[in-house]
């Protein structure tokens, strides 16, 4: 039957139709008029099947695992239609942004050379070469190709699709890889890039020209959540699922570094600190022996900045201030507080290094924690299956709890959680009554942390956010671990929270200067630029117990009315500073006494 398949072989199908109709006419089973009509009829056969609107294999595997966990082997044969929370355009942009960012990182670190080659006798045999090309696999949008000719100025290649392309200098030129920290001078001779028979990869540019690239060894992840419900909007678990099925968004537990600091600052605010509290950014040694085994934390720059307001300390990611906060609060109280954001206590050390994000978390866990700041203090439970149907009958529907914006803040204004965790999932037979998310931190603390994180994106380590997107409703924090092993950026507005991680699966160092602001932040900006396109700016909920006051920049005290350099700061009413700074230029009594000694 396949010989006469009208899709695979339309001409043979027409010949068979003519024969059958001729036999029917001869046997007087049809009239001459019916015969002529049937012979003139066009071929209408077409392939039928599910049209793939979105290729998202990392997410598809998450859904498959969820269904198997819920229904066992029936998941494969039960005729289920699964409706998810993923947004089509956001998912496409998540994968595209991550890939672009990883390719950019790879280019910064230089050409490593071809990883495979094809024998000369195969290159000279057109049929053998075609067979070899078919066996090469695409990785993401990268098309494999084989070098047919290399001279000083050009590389002539043939792609997996059999298309021959000549790459001129702008499209093959790279700097050579030396090590993770250094690249050599620009390669001027294409023969030093690749030789005849080498397998390389091409990426099509916007103008249609092919660009020589290489498959990145570095990996990454991106997750975006709806901050008010925890609905998963987009997931990218790596450069390419078929290169590595390990989903780094949900499975990679990595050190979050400074991106963990906002949770420490929330604990400090709960303990009576304010964004204007002064902490001395000075060196300190933790230990009893004053030996090389003692811990001597320092800032990324290696410099110390003296008395520093908390807002500035978070804005510029001053490590020493975070460490001193935990030292003051006690790491037990700090760990107790960060558990409110859904973190597993055992994943974080019971010592002062927790201040610098030395524990481990997945990008999903970090995004969930940041959602608590975005939505006013509520803990979401991320979910991605919205509804399940069998032959149009709804057999399962997620009813996510909602933040209680107007009437719950009063109950949640204390420094204790006001509700137990509520599951996002309900069977279809459950009550339709509205459930509310648990408020795990007070709304005023969520607002103050969000406000400080807005300073990060306008003035601090994440200032590229405002410079690029020109939006005032964005807040976030960079993260970089020791020796640039992990790079992070987590950020949000009122509606969307997004976390990006970049690093090597084998814990290899990213290289000098590959901080969160360099390696992860551009991916976040790339994604959010598309995700927020056409949307209005939002504002974070400001609880009535938050007030603004003018303060002295140097001391954090209330500014004297004559101070023209005073700045505005937010306070919880009960923590408004009691002291007022002296008249500008006039020393207070404490300063006079200090100068006597």
HUTAMO-V159882 format. One record per run of one state. SS is the DSSP state (@ for helix, = for strand, . for the rest). FROM is the first residue (numbers start at 1). TO is the last residue. If there is no record, write none. Layout:
SS & FROM & TO
SS & FROM & TO
//
This chain:
. & 1 & 1
@ & 2 & 4
. & 5 & 9
@ & 10 & 26
. & 27 & 31
@ & 32 & 40
. & 41 & 56
@ & 57 & 71
. & 72 & 73
@ & 74 & 77
. & 78 & 79
= & 80 & 84
. & 85 & 87
@ & 88 & 108
. & 109 & 110
= & 111 & 111
. & 112 & 115
= & 116 & 117
. & 118 & 119
@ & 120 & 123
. & 124 & 125
@ & 126 & 135
. & 136 & 138
= & 139 & 139
. & 140 & 141
= & 142 & 150
. & 151 & 154
= & 155 & 159
. & 160 & 163
= & 164 & 167
. & 168 & 168
@ & 169 & 172
. & 173 & 174
= & 175 & 179
. & 180 & 181
= & 182 & 186
. & 187 & 189
@ & 190 & 192
. & 193 & 197
= & 198 & 204
. & 205 & 209
= & 210 & 213
. & 214 & 218
= & 219 & 226
. & 227 & 230
= & 231 & 236
. & 237 & 247
@ & 248 & 251
. & 252 & 253
= & 254 & 254
. & 255 & 256
@ & 257 & 270
. & 271 & 277
= & 278 & 281
. & 282 & 285
= & 286 & 286
. & 287 & 294
= & 295 & 295
. & 296 & 305
= & 306 & 309
@ & 310 & 315
. & 316 & 318
@ & 319 & 329
. & 330 & 330
@ & 331 & 341
. & 342 & 344
@ & 345 & 347
. & 348 & 351
@ & 352 & 356
. & 357 & 360
= & 361 & 361
. & 362 & 362
@ & 363 & 374
. & 375 & 377
= & 378 & 379
. & 380 & 382
= & 383 & 383
. & 384 & 384
= & 385 & 390
. & 391 & 392
= & 393 & 398
. & 399 & 401
= & 402 & 402
. & 403 & 410
@ & 411 & 413
. & 414 & 424
= & 425 & 427
. & 428 & 435
= & 436 & 436
. & 437 & 437
= & 438 & 439
. & 440 & 442
@ & 443 & 459
. & 460 & 463
@ & 464 & 469
. & 470 & 474
= & 475 & 480
. & 481 & 481
@ & 482 & 484
. & 485 & 485
= & 486 & 492
. & 493 & 495
= & 496 & 503
. & 504 & 515
@ & 516 & 531
. & 532 & 545
= & 546 & 551
. & 552 & 557
= & 558 & 558
. & 559 & 566
= & 567 & 572
@ & 573 & 575
. & 576 & 579
= & 580 & 580
. & 581 & 588
@ & 589 & 596
. & 597 & 597
//
